[in-house]
Amino acid sequence: MTDLSNHTPMMQQYLRIKSQHKNTLVFYRMGDFYELFFDDAKRAAKLLNITLTKRGQSAGHPIPMAGVPVHAVESYLGKLIKCGESVVLCEQMSDPTASKGLVEREVTRIITPGTVIDDALLDEKKDNVLAAIFQQQSVPIANKFPKLPQIDSSSLEFPLDGFDPSLRSVLRIHDSSERGRRVGNEQSMLCSDERLLQGQQKAAFLATRESEAKKRQRGKPKCEGSIFGIATLDLTTGQFRLMQVDTKDALFAELERIKPVELLLSESCDEIDFSCFCRSICKRPLWDFEFNSSIQQLTQQFQTKDLSGFGCETYPIALCAAGALLQYVKETQRTALPHIRALQVECREEGIILDAATRRNLEITVNLQGTSDHTLADVFDHTKTPMGSRLLKQWLHRPLRDLSILKMRQLAIQTLLEMRCFMPLSDVLKNIGDIERILSRIALKSARPRDLVQLRETLEQLPAIQTLIRSIDIQPIQTLSQNIQEFPELFALLKQAIIESPPMIIRDGGVIATGYDAELDELRTLSQNAGDYLVQMEIAEKARTGISTLKVGFNRIHGYYIEISRGQAEQAPAHYMRRQTLKNAERYITPELKAFEDKVLSAQARSLAREKYLYDALLDQLITHLPSLQLCAQNLAELDVLQNLAERADTLNLTQPILSNREGIRIIEGRHPVIEQAQQDPFIPNDTIFDENRRMLIITGPNMGGKSTYMRQTALIVLLAHTGSFVPAKEASIGPIDRIFTRIGASDDLASGRSTFMVEMTETANILHNATQHSLVLMDEIGRGTSTFDGLSLAWAVAAFLATQVKALTLFATHYFELTTLPDTIASVYNVHLDAIEHEDKIVFLHAVQEGPANQSYGLQVAQLAGIPRTVIAAAKQKLLELEQHSISHQTISTPTQGDLFETGLTRKDEMQSGNEQATGVYSTINEDCARVSNASDRFSRKSSEKEIRDFLSTLDLNHCTPLDALNHLHTLKKRVEEK
């Protein structure tokens, strides 16, 4: 700490507090304001748009200062939290008027984006997730595991040769001297906790080895990488989760799903830029992530001997992250966390995997403009409770693969739909409060009186809910009914304890109902009768003194007083003691009035203290019921989601999809759920058919014709089906899907120095490496960001690889008409197109998907629709005509078809072989094409003169050369060489 001797005592106090919270804004209480100093003041003034001033000097320099009033601090805190800032509230702990010297101050609250629990600072329809990430470096398996270590089953020990130092903290063993002392009777000497830890170490070792063994599919080399442990906590609900991933792409995909508001990283984690996923990033000491301390933190929190009951022993890196996260929350909350009662393990493979680009492109909860308008959640979220809204978004972002869970959800929705129960349920559920978050505030002793009123009103609705669902005799609804208890005793307690409309905060008093506590009633009676006493005293004093202007009153500053106008002040009796002089009056106090004041104020203080005591005791009573209340809240949220999906199915004309293990997708008259609701015109439905023999659709057609809409609607229908929802289609049958990939649209990534084309190729590479035959892949306009031949070649090769090697279910939209010949050589590829017609020099899009390739792109017509000036359009038409004529004039024989770019000589579909033979044939043909081009070039150089080459090339305008023109020119050269 810097030398404080040159600062005033108050600034020394401030700087000592600030030194403990260096990266946090310190709100320093001074009377009716919270003040900020130095750099904190400058930052707050900028973020909050408040005045930056100066306050005297400290160490010879002016002190920058900014402040906000105490009564309005919540609104300012909300703005700072949204900016990703963390705040420390430093309160006055002693009365400034009674203190001699420096007022004592202490930090009472630490508010960070991920640990805020105040309702006013939260978005009720969004999770408020705090995440921690721990990165463990891994090394090539051949070096790390030269052979399987021999594990001593009696001591659960194993060698650590080859492990890097950081992992040894996870997989440590006792030193040789410890082992020597355990010879013979070591099992009896080891404490149970130590044996438990060794068991966890063994599990961790095996899990790490298994993770390394599964890395890199399809024969890729097992190179150096990382294992990432992810822990997440929503402090407002107590949901605590962890998972492990072994690639950076998987980590990014999970962060895009989770969308943490605050991210904890170890101080050594500097390799990855997380700023695009979270505004508030906090670096924590590396020792917070140490395995042993993490296990200790977690077992203490859950009051368990070990963590085996949570199934997380094989996630050692994630446990390190979870321990660090829990330590951070304890530091900021400074209280027990009884609502965090379990640790849930999430496995990526349990759900359909969506990478970060796919989540953005499908606009699940956030559209491409960064808002929630016209998103899938915007259309489907008609839930009645905030907790139901949050749960629905979790379902949408994590579609499941477990058909048994999905079919239970479908059964519940179908039953609610048939019985029309969703309507009365929605009427009751709209009266349910956000008790998930209310219970968390109760657990943290920060619940406000109106939270308890909302809890009481929720408990009052539970019998009506039970009446509606108890008679629905299906398993999923009956399970919900069993978990939603009625809590009549708690309802009666809250009804008796809290008045109907209490004030905002308990310190104002008047929260506990009359009749709940006899002592409180007595103290209140004394305080409330003060008014009658003052009236009687005023009448008596007027009669005794004869002063007509005499009044008895009270204010917070001077207490009780007798006021006499200045004109009659000389008549005041001698025992009246002057208390305050005003412009037109004098105020006095008498021994009798002073005695009454002491008695009343003492009663008021004792009344407030008693009320605070009773309120805290009430919270303690509620905390004992937390487990059953939390279970009730979770099931109310699920019931809300199910009735909401039933209502959406009814309102939006949705159909129950068939989920099966048979490969393929069959969607009849599918619709885009968001666009259908956003547009005024009727939506044109379309079919999507995939099966064992139909794996890729090459989609051509004009811009604005609906290619992207068609692709996205297919993905959204699959996603909705795997949340258990009904889908926008006449019929839908969905086979096994493990991942959904999208390569749609791109822009420059300026922060990372990547061009649009680089972004496109990076996303494409991710798809080619990770897609499987059970993946749904959407590819839009591959190769458009580079030169014509490069783009066309890449698009052709990517499509061929997906069709023959990966065999994923692929929708491949393109303007390269040359790709429409792929079905001639690859049996699983089919052409479809969206058409348009011209009418009176205008284009009309039909939006209907038809079999076969398109015949033109209508580029000039779309440009005209976009508002390109008519003169430009006319010039473009003229140039197009010239280019077409120029292309025809250079043809020596008939114009080659669009497929001649990759003329391979392969047989047609009925002559093709399937499987690996087909893939081998396609890729060997590419090599043959290259060889033919090379040989043709050699012949040309041998048999053609330099002048002929120059003359021919000088006529070419490559800047205005279409792919088809290029093919024609190549064909011309080839013919001339052959004629030579």
N, C-alpha and C positions, 0 to 999 in steps of 0.2 A: 504494500500500500504506500502511496506517496505521502510525504511529510504533511501533516495536517496542522502543524503549529501556527502557520500563518493564516489560518481560517478562523472564522468566528465559531463559538461553541455550537450554534445551530447548524452551520455548514459542516462542521466536523461530524456531527451526528448524521447528517444527510449523506456525506461521502462514505462513512462507514457502512451504512445500509446499502448504498449504491454499489460498493465494492463487492457485495455478496450477490448482486443481481446485475452484472455488467451488460448483458444483452437484453435487458428488459426495461421498459419505461417505468420509472418509479413515480407514483402519485403520492406526494408528500403532504399530509394534512396540515393546514395552517388555518385554524378558525373555520370559516364557512367555505373555504376553497381547498382544492387539491392543487398544489403547485409542482411544476417540473422545472429543473434547472439544467444549465449547460447544454450538452448535445441533445439530451432528452427533450428540452424545451424547444429546440430548433426543429427536431423531427416531429414532435406533436403539433407544433404550430403549422407546419406544412400539411400534415395529414388531416388535421381537424379544422383547418382554416380559422385558427384563433390568433389573437394578437401576441406577438413576441415582444417582450419588454426587457428591461434590465432592472436589477435590484441591487443597489449599492455596489460594493466591491468585496472580493475575497481574494486574498493573496495578491492584492494590488491590481486586480483586473475586474472589470464589470462582469456581473453574473447574468447571462441570458436567462429569462424566466418567462413561463407561460402558465396559465392556470385555468381550471374549470370549476364552476360552483358544485358544491357537494350534492345539492338537490337534483342536479341534472347529470350526475356522473354516469349513470347507466347508458344514456344515449351516446355519450362520448366513448364509453368502453365498447359499445356495439360497433361503432365506426372503426375503431382500432382493431378489433378482432377480425372484422371483414378485410382489413388490410394485411392480415397475417401477423400483427404485432402481439406481444405479450406484455402484461401490465402487472405491477406490484402495487397494492394499496397499503400505504403506511399510515396508520391511524394514531391519533393522540390518545394515550392510555391514561392520562391524568388530566384533571380540570385545570385549564390554563389560568383561570381566575384565582384558584387556590394554590397553585404551584409556585414555589419560590425557585427562581432560576429556570433552567431549561426544562421544557415540557417533555415528559417521557413519551417515546414513540416506538411502535413495533409494527412489523409486517403482519397483517391479518389475513390478507387474501393474495393469492397468486393466480392470475387469470391468463390462460393461454388459449389459442384457438382450439386445441384438442382437449382441453380440460374444463372448458366453460360449461356450466350447467344451468345458468339463469335462463329462464324461458324467453325473456326479452332479447337475449343475445343470440338466440338460435332460430334456425329455419325449421318449423315444425314438421315439414314434409321431407326433410333430408336427414340422413344419418350424419352424425358429427364424429368422425372417426379419427382417432389418434393412432398412428402406425409407427412401428419400429422395425428397422432392417439391420440385420447383421450379416456381413459378407465373410464367408470362409473360403480362402483360396484353396484350390485343389491342384494337384499335379498329375502328370501322365500316370495312368494306372500301372504301366510296366515298371515305373520307378517307385511308385508309392506302395504297391503290393507285389513284391517280387515273388512271393508265394503266400498261400493262406497261412496266417499265424496259427500256431498250435495253442489253443486256449485251454488253460487248466480249469477243468470244470469244478474242481473242489474249491478253488479260491477265486474263480472268475477273473483271473488275470490273463493278460495277453501282451505280447511285445509291441512296442511302439516305433520300431525302426521304420524310417521312411515318412513318418508324419511330421508336418511342419510344426513349429513351436506353438502356434496359437491353437492348433487342434489338440495338442497334448493336454491342455487344460480341460478338454472335454473327455479325453480318453486316458487320464492319468492312472498310474499304479503306484503303490507304495514302494518306498526305496528298499534296498536290500537289507538294511538293518531291521526295518519293520518286518520284512518277510522272515528274517532269521528268528525274531522273537515269537513268531506265530507258529513255528514248527511244532507239530504234535497236536496242539489243541487250539489252533488259530480260530476255528469256527466259534468256539465258546468265548474267545477273547474279543472277537469283533462285535461291536455294537450293531444293533439292527439297522441303524441309519447308514453305517458304513457299508454293510453288506448290500443294502438297497442301492447305494450310490454305485458300487461296483457292478451291480446288475444293470443299472442304467448305462454305465460306460460300455459294457459288453453290447447292449442293444444299440447304442450309438455307433459303435464301431461297425457292427454288421449293417446298420442302415446306411452309413457312409459308403461302405464297400458296395452295397447294392445300388446306391444312387450312381456311383461312378460306373458300375458295370452296365447300367442302362443308358448311359449317355450316347448321344450322336447316333441316330438311326441311319439305316441304309448304308452301312459300311464306312461312314465318315471316320477319320482318324480321331482317336481319343486324345485331344489336346488339352493344354492347360486351360482352366476356367475357374468358375466359382460356384459355390452353393450359397443360396441366399435364404436366410431365415426371415420370415415375415410374421410379425405379431400385430394384431389390431385390437383396439378397445374403443367401444362407444361408451364413454363414461356416463352418458345420459340414460343409458338402458342397462349397462352392465354386461353387454355382449362382448366376450373376450375370445378371440380366435387366433389360430396360428396355422402356418403352412410353410413348406419348403419348396423351392424351385431351383433348377440347376442351369438356367440360361438367363441372360439379361433380357431377351425378348419376353420370356415368361414373366419375369419380374415386372417389366413395363406393362404387360397385359393386366396383371393383377392390380397394379397401382391405378390403371385407368378404370378398372372395375370398382375398386374400393373408394377412390377419390378422397384420400385423407386430407383433413384440414391442417394437420400438423404432422411432421415427420421427424422421427428421432434416428440419428445416425451416430455411429462411433466416430471418434475423432480421427481415426486412421482411414476412414472411408472417404477418399477424395477422387477416386477414379471415375465416378459416374455423376453426371449432372442430373439432379432430380428436380430442378427448378420448374420444369414444364409440368410436373405432376402436383406440386405443392408449393404454396407461397411461403409457408412458415416451416423452416428447417432448423432443427436444434441439434447441435453436436453434443454428444455425451461422452464422458470418460470411458476409455476402453474397458476398465475394470467393472463397469456397470454391466457389461455383456459377458462376464466370466461365468462359466457353466455352473460351477458349484454354488456361487452366490445366487444365481438365478433359480436353481432348484430350491434353495433355501427360502428365497422370497416367495416362490409359488406355493410350496407346501405349507408355509406359515399362513398365507392368505386363505388357502382352502382348508386349513386345519386337517391335513391328511398326512399319513405316514410317508406316502410316495405319490407319484403321479400316474401309476399304472391304471387307475380307474378312468383316466381321461384318454387313454390310448395314444399318448404322445411320446413314449420313451424313444421311439425311433426317429424323432425329429430334434436332434440335439442342437442344431444351429438355430432353429426357430425358438427353442426353449431359451436360448441365450437372449434373443430379441425380446421374448415375453418377460423375462426377468428384468431386463433394463427398462422396459415400458412400465412395469408395475412399480419399480423403484421411483421413476419420474413422477408417476401419478401420486404416490404417497408423499413425495416432497411438496408437490403443489397443493394438495388438498389438506394436508396436515391433520388428518382424521382417519378413522377406520373406514374401510370400504366394504361393508357387509353385503352390498348388492352384487358384488363380483363373486359369484359362487361356483363358477365352473370354467373350464377351458375347453373350447371346441376345436377339434382338428378338422381342417378342410383339405380335401384332396382334389387337385385340379381335374383328375380323370373322372371324378364323379359327375361332372357337368360337361356340357358342350363348351369347348375352349374357344374363346373369342379373343383375338389379339387386340392391341390398343387401336390399330387402324380400323378394324372391323367395328368396334364399339362406336367410334366416331362416325364412320360412314353410314351405319344403320340408324344413327340419331335416336338412340334408345331413350335417353333422358335429357340429353343436351343436343341441340341442333348445331349445324355447322357454323352458325353465327354466334354460338355461345349462350343462347337462351333456351328456355324449356318449351317455347311455343312450337306447335306442329311437330312434336316428337311422339314416339310410340307411347310413352308414359302419359303424355298430355291427352291422348285419345282414350287410353284404357284406365286412367286413374279417376274413377268416380267414387272412390272409397269415402266413408263417412267419418273415419277417425284418422288423426295424424299417424298413429302407429300402424294402421292398415296401409296408409299411403307409403310409408317407408318400407314395409314388408313387400309390397307389390314391386317396388323398384328393385329390391334385392332379388326377387324371383326373376324379373326381366333381365337382370344383369348376370344371373347364374342359372341358365336353363339346365335342367337335370337330364341325365341319361337313364336313371332308374325308372323303368316302366311301371313298376308296382306303385311307386309314389305318385307318378303322373296319372295313372288310371284311377287311383283313389281321389285325386283332385277332380278328375273328369266326372267321376260318379257323383261327387258332392255338387258340382255345378249343374249337372244334368237333373239331379233330384230337386235342387232349389228352383231350377227353371220350370220343371214340370209341375211342382206343387205351388209355384208362384210365391214361395216363401221369402224371396229376396226383397220384395217390396215392404212387408211389415218389418223385416229385420233391419232394413235401411232406416226406417222411421225411428226405431229404438236406438240403433247404433249412433245416430247423429247426436244423441245426448250423452255419449260416452266421452270422457275426458282423455287426455294423453297420459294415462296412468303409468305407462312404462317410464316416462321421464319424471313423473310426480314421485313414483316409488324410489327412484334414484336420489332425488332431492331429500326425501324423507330419510333414506339411509345415510346421507351425508350431513344430516341435521341442518339443511339449508332450505327446507320446504317452507313456503310462505302460507299464511292462513287461507288464502284463496286456493292453494293447491289442495288443502284438506277439504275444502268445499267441493272442488271438482271430484275428488276421490269419493266423497259422500254421495254426490249425485250419480256417479258411475255405479256404486254399490246399489243404489236405489233401483237401477235399471236391470240388474242381473236377474231377478225373478221373471221379468217379462221376457228376457232372452231365453231363459230356460224353458219357459212355457212354449215358445216358438220352436225350439230345436229338439226338445226332449222326445217329441212324437215322431221325429224323422228317423226311421229305423234303418240307417245305413252306418257302416263302421266309421267312416271319417267324421261324420257329424256327431255320432255318439261319443267318440273320443274327445271331441271338443266339449261336449256337454259335461262329461265327467271331470274335465279339467277347469271348467268355469264354475266355481263354487259361488254360493250366494252371500256368505259372510254377514248374516243378520246381526251378530253381536257387534261387529265392527261398525256397521251402519248405525246401530243404536248408540254406540259410544260417541261417534262423531256427531250424531244428531243432538246428543245431550251436551257435548263439550263446546261446540263451535256455533256462534250465532249465524243467522241466515246470510248476512252480507257483512263480513268482517273487513276491517281496514287492510291495506296492502301489507304492512309489516307488523310484527308482534310488538315492537318497542313502542308503538303508538298506543297500545292497550286497547281494551274494548273488544277483544277477540273471544275470550272464554265466556260462555253463556251464563247468565244468572241462574243459580240453583245447582251448578256443577260442583262448587266448592264453597263451604260455609265461611271459611276464613276470608276468602276473596270477597264474598258478598258483604261481610262486615266492614272490611276496609273501604269498599266502594261506597257503602252507605254513608260513612263518615265524610268521604270526599264529596259526594253528591249533595249532601245536606248543607254544604258550605254556602251555597247560594242563598238558602233560606235564612241562615244565620246572619249573612251580610245585610240582607234586607231589614231584618229586625234590628240589627245594630245601627243602621243608618237612621231608622225612624227614631230610635231611642236617643241617639246623639243629637239629632236635630232638635228634639224636644228639650234636651238638657241644656244645650248651648244657645239655642235660639238662632242658629246660623242657617238661613234658608237654602244657601247654595251648597251646603255640606253633602258630599257623596262618598260612599265607600266602594272601592273597586279593587281590581287585581290586574297585573300584567306579569309577563314572564321574567322581565328584567328586575323589577323592584318588588315583586310580590304584592301583598295586600297593603292598602293605603287608605287614608282619609283625605279627600280633596276639598279645599275651600277656595273660593274665588279670591283674587288678589284684593278686591275691595273690602272683603270681610275677614281677611287673614289676621288682622290685628285683634279680632275677637276670639282667636283660638285659645283654648284653655292652656294653662302652664304645663300640664303633663303631656301635651301634644309635642312630639319630637319631629322636627322637620326632616323629611326623607328626600324630597326632590322639589326644585323650583322650576316652574314653567312660566311661559310668557304671561299668561292670564290667571294663573292659579298657583297655590302652594299645596304640596302633598305631605302628610304627616303619618306617623305611626304611634300607636299607644301600647303600653305593656299588655293590655288585654288583647288587642288585635295581633300583637307579635306572638303571644302565646297560642292564639288560635291558628295563626299562620304556620307555626312550627308543627302543631298537631295535624293540620290538614296536609301540609306538604310531606310530612312523614308518612301519613296514611297513603298518599298518592304514590310515593316512592315504593313503599312496602307493597302496595297493590300491584304496581307494574312488575316488581320483582317476583311476587307470588304468581302472577299471570305467566311470566316467562318460565318459571319453574314448572307450572302445570302444563304448559305447552310442550316443553322438552320431555316431560314424563309421558305425555300423549304420543309424541314421536317414538319414544322408546317402546311403548306398547305396540305401535304399528310395526316397528322393525321386527318384532318377534314373529310377525305374520308375513314377512317379506317373501319367503320361498313360494308359498301358495298364492300370494297376490301377484308375484311376477309370472307364475305359470298361468294364472287367469288372464293377465294382460297379453301374454304371447298368444293364447288361444283366441282371445277376442280379436286380436289383429288378424289372425288367420281366418276367422269367421268373416271378418269384414272384407278381406280380399276375395274369398270365395263368393260371397253374395254380390260383390262388385263385378266379378267376372260373369256371374249369372246374368246380372242386369245388362252388362255389355253385350253378352251373347244375344240377349233378347232385343236390345235396341239396335245393334249394328248388324243383325241378321248373320250371326256367325254359326259355324257348323262344328260339331265334335269331330276331331280328326281321329283316324285310326293309326295307332302306334304299334308297329310290329318289328320283328327281327328280320323281315324279308327286305333285301337290298332294294333301294330305289326310292323315288319320290313320285307320287301321283297327285297332282293338284288340278282339279277341274273347276274352271271359272274362278280362279283366284283373283283377289283384289288387294291393292295396296291400302292398308287400314288407315294410314294418315292422309294420303292424298285424296282418298274417297271422301273423307269428312271435310277436307279443306276446300275442295272445288265445288262449284255450283252445278256443273254439268254432270250427267250420269257417268259413272266410271265404267270403262270397257273392261270386262273380266277376260282373263286369258288362262290357258292351260299350261302346265309344266309337267312333262313326263320324263322320268329317268327310270331305267331298269338295268338288269345285268348286261344288256347289249347296247343300251343307249346311255352313254356316260358323259357326253359333251354336246352342247348346243352352241354352234357358231351363229351369233346374232348380228345381222346386218340391217341397215335401214337408215333413214335420214336422221340428222340431228333434230332434237325435239320430238322425235317419233315415239319415244317411250321405252327405249332400250334399258336405261338405268332404272327406271321405275319398275319394269318387268323383273329385272334382276333382284332389286332390293325387296320387292314384294315376296318373292320366293323365299329369300332368307328370313324375312320377318314372319312369314307363315310357319316356317320350320322352327324358328325361335319361340313363337307363341305356343306352338304345339308342345314344346318341351318345357314350358312352364306349367302345363296342365290346362291352359286356356283353350277355348274354342277359337276357330280361325276364320278369317274372311274368305270363304270359298264355298262352292256348292258341294264339293267332295274333296277330301284330303286323306291320303294315306302316306305316312312318313316312316321310312325304314331307319336303320341305325345311323346316327350321325355323331361323329366324335368332335368335329371342329367346323367352324364357319370362318372362311377367309374372304376378305374383300380387297380388291385392288381397284378402287374407283376414285378418280380424281386425285390431284396432287398439286402442291405448291412448293415454292422454294422454302427450304429450312435454313433461313439466314443465320440463325443462332449457331447452328452446327456447320455452317459453310457448305450445305448440300444443295445442289440444283434440283429443279423439279424432276428431271430425268433420273438423278441419283436417288431421290426419294422413291420414285416409281420402281427402280430396279431393286432397291433394298427391300421393299415390300414384296416384290415378286420373288426375290431370293428366299425370303422367309417362307413363302407359300410352297415353293418347289422343294425346300428342305423338310418341311414339317407336315404337309398335307398327306393324307392317306386315302385309301379307296373308300373310306367311310366319311370323308370330308366333303362339305359343300363349298365350292370355290366360285367366287364372282370376279371376273377379270374384265375390266373395261378399258378399251383403247390402249392396249399395251404397245409401246414403241413409238408413240406419237411425239415424244419429246426429243427425238433425234432425227438424223437424216432419213430420207425415205427408205433407202435400201437397208440401212442398219435397223430401222424400226420394223420393217416388214420381215426381215430375217429373224429378228428376236421374237416377234409375235408368232411367227410360224413355228420356231423351235420350242417356245414355251408351250404353245397349244399342243404340239406333238408330244412333248414330254409328259404333260398332264394326262393326255389321252392314253398313252401307251405305257408309261412307266408308273405314274402315280395311280392312274385310273380313278381319280376323284370325280364326283358329280360336279360338272363345270359348266357355268354359263359364261361364254366368251364373246363379248361384244367387240366389234371391230369395224373400221372403215376400210381396211385392207381387203378388197374383194378377192384378192388372190387366195386368201385363206378359205374361201368357200369351196375350194377343190379338195380340202382335207378329207371330207367324207368319201372321196373317190379312192383314197388310199388307206384310210383307217376306218374300220367297220363300225366302231363305237361312236363316231362323230356324225352329227346331223346338222343340217342347216335349217334355221328359222329366220324370219325377217318381219319387221314392222313396216308397213307400206304407207304411202301417201299418194294423193292425186292432185293434179293441177287443174284449177278451174279459174278461167279468166285472169290468167297471169298470177294467180294466188295458189298457195299450197294448203291442202287440207290433210291433217294427220289422221289416220284411221285408228291408230293405237291398238290394232288387233294383230296378235302374233300368228303368222302363217308359216306353213312348212316351205322350205326352199330358200334360196338366197335372194337378196334384194337386187334390183337392176340399176339403181342409181341412188345418189346421196342427197340430192336437192340442196346442195350447199349454197348456191346463189339465192334460192328462194328463202332459205332460213336467214341469210344475211339481210335480205330485204325486210323480213319480218322484224329483225333486230333494229332497223332504223338506219341502215347504211344508205347514204344519199343515192338518189336515182341515177345521177351521172356516174357514180362509181359502179353501180350495178350494171349499167349499160356498157361501160368500158370493160367490165369483167366478162360480160356475155360475149362481146366482140373478141376479146383475147381468148376466151375459151374456144370460140369457133376457129380462130386462127391456129390454136394449138392442136385441135382435132384434125384440121386439114393438113397441118404440118406433119402430124403423126402418120396420117394416111399416105401422104406423098412419099414417105421414106420406106414404105412397105414394098418389098419386091415380090413377095408371095402373099398368100392370104394372111390376114391378121391373126396372130396367135391368140388362143383363149387366155383368160385370166390365170388359169392354172399352170401356164407354161413356165412361170418363174422357177417352180420346183418340179419340172418335168422329170419323173423318176423312172418311168417304165414299170411301175408296180401294177399288178393285176387289180381288177375291180373287186368290190366287196365279196361277191360270190366266189372269188378265186383266192381270197385271203385266208391266212391262218391267224389264229387268235393267240393271245397270251404273249409269252416271251418271244416267240418266233416273229410275231407281228412287230414288236418293238425293235428287235434286232434288224428286221428288214427295213424299217423306216430310217433308222439311224445309219445303217450301212449305205443306204441310198444317198443320204446327204453327202457322205464321203465320195460316192461315185459321181455325184453332181460336181463336186469341187474338182475331181480329177478330170472330168470332161471339159470343164471350163478352162482348166490349165492346159490341156492338150490342144483345145481350139486356139488358145492364145499362142501356143508354140507354132502351130501351123500357119496362123495369120502372120506371125513375124517372119516365118521362112518364105512365104509365098506372096506377100503383099509388099508393095514398095512403100517407102517412107512418105512419098508425096500423096499416095492414095489415103493413107491413114490420116495425114494432116488435113487433107481436103474434106474428108468425111467428118472428122471431129470438129472442124471449124464451123460447120453448119449447125452444131448442137447448142441449144440454150439450156444449160443444165439447171439454171435458176427457175425455169418454168417447165421443168420436165416432170411429168407424172410417172408413177410406177409403170403404168401400161405403156407410156411412150418409151421408157427405158427398156422395157422388154422388147418392144418393136425394134429399137435401134440395135439391141444385142442380137435379135433374130436376123437383122439385115447383115450385120458383120459376119455372123455365123454362115449365112448363105454365100456371101462373097468368098469367104475362105474356102468353103466346100467347092464352089465353082472353079476356084483357082486350081 
